[in-house]
């Protein structure tokens, strides 16, 4: 089977998922996959050599700060960009199927050409009955409209009795690693100065801060500043004792797998992250930082980590399902994958409190 895999490049999660899927694809001879990315400048991607002759488009710009979905502005951005031309120019006639993770160019090209398409990713989970914040209707409609697909397959930390699979976490993400006392910080929607002011008073605690505005490594007393292009992010998230983030699904999934304590700073207008925060709070898997308050961070530092949750590391069952072409029959796949997930007893009890 020849497949085109479209990846929304403006977020970390679709790219992280694509890396895991690409590794599995490359070890098989029954599926041939090409990749297309859009959403950021080519130079802003980190180590894309494994994706071979992937195609890159500018697509829709990723916001540099959180904002509520503005439907009219988004439509204007599409009209004024090359995205409509890219949709028509992308040659997909050679493909049997288009897999898509919130990437609009390949999604619409498939729709225009009548090629079967499957949306697989975290964003797709919000097309189903999962916990969501209110007032997110425009965000849900826009995300569904931007990347349409024949079949929707969500990805989340629980299935909620919906067509949803768990996240795939690399085998290297093991909780059985030596842990440092460092705290990992990823708050891209906050300024570097605001983060510095937040953490500077906590001089007895070490912090490793990744930020899109940091181009070179900088050590400022107890705070290490790192570029997002740094190659040691995976190592640091394994060794840290906790994570402070806006709620990036990929970062949080790894933290849950590793049993790290979580401090979430919600970003206004980020419908998916705010909805995810609702789940994490109900499961008592995180603390919330509503404002950049040093005292709140100091209080959180005293807490212990979470009990690790085990997610599957092998996406081959998903690939097997794709190859069978029985795409409307998702339940055997979801049942198989959720049987591989281990929830600690306390989490199992809390899951019962969620309405689904």
HUKA-V451098 format. One record per backbone hydrogen bond with DSSP energy under -1.0 kcal/mol. CO is the residue of the C=O (numbers start at 0). NH is the residue of the N-H. E is the energy in kcal/mol with one decimal. If there is no record, write none. Layout:
CO/NH/E
CO/NH/E
//
This chain:
0/31/-3.0
1/95/-2.8
1/96/-1.2
2/33/-2.5
3/98/-2.7
4/35/-2.3
5/100/-2.4
6/37/-1.6
11/15/-2.6
12/16/-2.6
13/17/-2.3
14/18/-2.0
15/19/-1.6
16/20/-2.5
17/21/-2.9
18/22/-1.9
19/23/-1.5
20/24/-2.9
21/25/-2.5
23/26/-1.0
24/27/-1.9
31/2/-3.1
33/4/-3.0
34/54/-2.4
35/6/-2.8
36/56/-2.6
37/8/-4.0
40/43/-1.9
41/44/-1.5
47/50/-1.6
48/51/-1.7
51/53/-1.2
54/36/-2.9
57/38/-1.3
69/73/-2.6
70/74/-2.5
71/75/-2.2
72/76/-2.7
73/77/-2.2
74/78/-2.2
75/79/-2.4
81/85/-2.8
82/86/-2.2
83/87/-1.5
84/88/-2.4
85/89/-2.1
91/94/-1.8
96/3/-2.2
97/117/-2.4
98/5/-3.0
99/119/-2.6
100/7/-1.8
102/106/-1.4
103/107/-2.6
104/108/-2.1
105/109/-2.2
106/110/-1.8
107/111/-2.8
108/112/-2.0
109/113/-1.1
109/114/-2.1
115/97/-2.2
116/150/-1.7
117/99/-2.3
118/152/-3.1
121/124/-1.2
122/125/-1.3
123/126/-1.7
124/127/-1.6
127/129/-1.7
135/139/-2.4
136/140/-2.8
137/141/-2.5
138/142/-2.4
139/143/-2.3
140/144/-2.3
141/145/-2.8
142/146/-1.4
150/118/-3.2
152/120/-1.8
153/164/-2.8
158/161/-1.8
161/163/-2.6
162/153/-2.1
164/155/-2.0
169/172/-2.0
171/173/-2.1
174/176/-1.2
181/240/-3.1
182/207/-2.8
183/243/-3.0
184/209/-2.7
186/189/-1.8
190/194/-2.1
191/195/-2.5
192/196/-2.5
193/197/-1.7
194/198/-2.0
195/199/-2.6
198/201/-1.5
200/202/-1.6
201/204/-1.8
205/182/-1.9
206/223/-3.1
207/184/-2.9
208/225/-3.2
210/213/-1.7
217/224/-3.6
219/222/-2.2
221/206/-2.4
222/219/-3.2
223/208/-3.5
224/217/-2.0
225/210/-1.7
226/229/-1.6
231/235/-2.5
232/236/-2.4
233/237/-1.3
234/238/-1.8
235/239/-2.0
238/179/-4.2
240/260/-1.1
241/183/-2.7
242/262/-2.5
243/185/-3.0
244/264/-2.6
247/251/-2.9
248/252/-2.5
249/253/-2.0
250/254/-2.2
251/255/-2.6
252/256/-2.2
253/257/-2.0
254/259/-2.7
255/308/-2.0
260/242/-2.4
261/286/-2.3
262/244/-2.0
263/288/-3.2
266/269/-1.8
268/270/-1.3
269/273/-2.7
270/274/-2.2
271/275/-2.6
272/276/-2.2
273/277/-1.5
274/278/-1.4
275/279/-2.5
276/280/-2.7
277/281/-1.9
278/282/-1.7
279/284/-2.8
280/283/-1.3
286/263/-2.9
290/292/-2.0
292/296/-1.7
293/297/-2.6
294/298/-2.3
295/299/-2.1
296/300/-1.9
298/301/-1.1
299/302/-2.0
309/341/-1.9
311/168/-2.3
314/318/-1.8
315/319/-3.0
316/320/-1.9
317/321/-2.1
318/322/-2.3
319/323/-1.5
324/326/-1.0
325/328/-1.7
329/333/-2.3
330/334/-3.0
331/335/-1.8
332/336/-2.4
333/337/-2.5
334/338/-1.4
336/339/-1.1
337/340/-1.1
341/309/-1.9
343/347/-2.1
344/348/-2.0
345/349/-1.9
346/350/-2.3
349/352/-1.4
350/353/-1.2
//
